[in-house]
Amino acid sequence: MATELGPTPVKPASGTPDVHHAPKGVGEDNAILSQGKWASWLLAPTIIALGVVIVYPIISAIVMSFQKDAGLDPATGLFTAGGPAGIQNYVNWLGQQCAAPGGGTVACPPGTLGGQFWTATGTTFLFTAITVLFETVLGFWMAMIMARTFKGRALVRAAVLVPWAIPTAVTAQLWLFMFDFEGIINKLFNVSILWTGSEWPAKWAVIIADTWKTTPFMALLILAGLQMIPAEVYEAAKVDGATAWQRFRLITLPLVKPALMVAILFRTLDALRMFDLPYILTGGANNTTTLSILVINQIRQGFNSAAALSTITFIIIFLVAFIFVRFLGANVVEQSGATGKGKK
């Protein structure tokens, strides 16, 4: 009985590698290693630049903050060079302690730089909270309008961004003219207010000017989040009979929340570093001194003490950013987990 056999496999000639039994991945591993080396060389200039611009100043400021400022010894009247100070600079700022004439430290008198730390901290957070709140509400409203389809929408979007495009120093000077006693603000509302001459009017002048300038930034980021929402979702909600408020509360807010929180984070970090706007409007007078203004004023008296204050400011901003990032990260995990369970 004949047996049908398949084609006889052809053996490779001697010295010819068997492609079916050759080790796999060797060439791919070499390619990955080669790409990794090229990536390292290409990223090296950027990493070096970041190290010079960011890492070195931070480390240098921290080192300086543990040194004494050079000056006159009140006991001898002689000039003394700086030396190790430990954490004394931080104790002076946080405890609002100033150098005593006979040596040692005493509580800083009201109005001195050392006595302004907690006041400046409260002013900074006050400006941040109020301006970010106003900018979020107004920016959301502006973004909702710009997200609609109407004739001239491109022109409106370009016009809205004009205040944000103007340099802050120019914006501050323009508002300084308008807040003048004989300026357009008092004449428009028929009032006689010294906007930069007393405490609360000066604070509201800074808040109004900052809100006018930075609201377009918030609107732009929120608009980007709104445009990511599919139109089919709103159409389905309309078919189901959802009202405009229900669509806003149940669709718009939850879906735009990631972009909204990122916008609030960026704006909060920027407001905590506020310097040029209040400095030009009020010069830091009438209790409008922020932490950044206080650092600049302290530099004129001692670099090392100012380095300690700038380090404290950096830590405050870092903690605020850390809280925001942790909050945003938790929300993203919950939403993705909920979505995954829904799909299952």
Secondary structure by P-SEA (a helix, b strand, c coil): cbbbbcccccccccccccccccccaaaaaaaaaaaaaaaaaaaaaaaaaaaaacaaaaaaaaaaaabbbbcccccccbbbbbccccaaaaaaaaaccccccccccccccccccccaaaaaaaaaaaaaaaaaaaaaaaaaaaaaaaaccccaaaaaaaaaaccccccaaaaaaaaaaaaccccaaaaaaccccccccccaaaaaaaaaaaaaccaaaaaaaaaaaaaaccaaaaaaaaaacccaaaaaaccccccaaaaaaaaaaaaaaaaaaccaaaaaacccccccccaaaaaaaaaaccaaaaaaaaaaaaaaaaaaaaaaaaaaaaaaaaaaaaaaaaac
